[in-house]
Every structure is written in C-alpha cells, then in structure tokens.
C-alpha cells in the first residue's frame, strides 16, 4: 500500500500549528505561526504547506481542527467559515476555502476539541472507550465528544464551556466574565476569569490559595454533568489551566463528593489527562484528514 501524506492544521486564537504526517507516529514536518489576520495567517499556512509538499511529496488530504465558533455542517453553504467571534477580524473568515483552492484534495474539518476527542479516542487516553469527552480549560472552555467513533454535533458543535454551574460558597460576589452569560462555567473558571479575580494564573497562585478549590469545584461540576448526560468512559482534561500541579486530583476529589458514588464511571478512572499532548489537536486534524480521504474513496 502506498503511504498517504496528510496536511494538518490546528488553528488557535494565538497560533496555528501546521504539520505534514504519514501516520500518528510519523509527523514529518511541523511549524508554528502566530495568528494574525485571517488573510496573512492562511496565506503563510498555505505557503508553508506547499513548500513542504514540494519537498516531501504530494498531499492526499487535509485536516483542519479549528478554534470556534465555526460552521461544521457540511450541508451548509458557509461550511468552513468562522461564525461571529469576539476575535477581531475573524468573524466570517473562510478557513477551508483557501486550502481547497490551493490543494484540490479532500478536506476534513471539526472543532479543535472534537478533533482532540477523536485523536485521544483513537490513539490516546480514550482508547477502547465507546464515549470520550475532551475538554480544554484555558483562555476559554470548550468540549467535544466522540460517541462510537463519531464526533457529536447538534445544530452546531457542542458549547460545553457555557453550561451553568452552582457557585462555590466563597465565590459568590464575582460577576463572571463571559460576555454572553456572565457567570457560566467559562465566565467563572477559564483563564481570564482567574486573572480577573486573583491577578495571576492558577499555577502561579499558592497551592493553599482558595482559587484552586474554587476552580476545581467548577470543573468537577462540569465532569459530573457530563457523566449524568452521557456516562463517558473518559473525560480528558487539557488546556493551560489543567497544567496546574495537582489540579486533576482536586477535580477528582470534588467530583467524588458531588457524585456520591452514583455513576458507573468513577472519577479516579474517568477524569484523566491527555495522552497525546501537545499533539492532541494536530493529531485530531490527522483523524479528520484520514476520514475525509476514506469518505472520498467510498463515494
Ligand atoms: Zn458563557
């Protein structure tokens, strides 16, 4: 069998990660570029991919794992376009179209978190599980789910970061920073909410500081809600805030208290760190590229 080559793009609010891979164990080239305007960033991405393709070989398919909100419904005329986003200049930006024009190959697209859930489910911390959820807690909070190999979509992609949570008893006064809902989960527990309250990242605050307990409590509520909705085999927690030492243990401990041993999945086994980091997102793009090529051959 001839080895296939895949062009991979993980788009983020601060950087784009680009790669060429022939399998999840073989990333042949990689480049990070800062996210500036859509025109400049996409042009640089395409130029790099074209130069690598000239050096390594023809790309067979492309996978794009993107920050959101983005139109992921393939039947929609604006498939592959950013939707309204607070990120200046990016609302309505066409993400897929420039790659399609430049390479004329099948393209797979999904959110970064759905893609990461697919990759972790296939090769990482979610292997052999029927249902896997991947959550990122960083500048924002986002979640994706894969059920029996397929990413979960509704009218749009899930918006798990905007679920409601009960207030921590020592966090009643902070109004929250979500521009849409104020004190939803993201408005209380993402990086900007931590900095707004305590002036530092969680990992720079003393481990005995109340912030650790408050943030763990909120993330544990999210895990508990997700367990009540879909009993996932794994809830994989990635993102900058989850780099804080001991945070995952605190989250498991709160989740155990909240759940009172009720669910099939026990927090100690279900709530885990990503296996593939820092490649969960870019390998997610590989899953999307492989699936897009497979679909194209089947049709
Ligand atoms: Zn919100």
Boltz pocket constraint, residues with backbone or C-beta under 6 A from the ligand:
constraints:
  - pocket:
      binder: B
      contacts: [[A, 161], [A, 162], [A, 178], [A, 179], [A, 180], [A, 181], [A, 182], [A, 184], [A, 185], [A, 186], [A, 187]]
      max_distance: 6.0
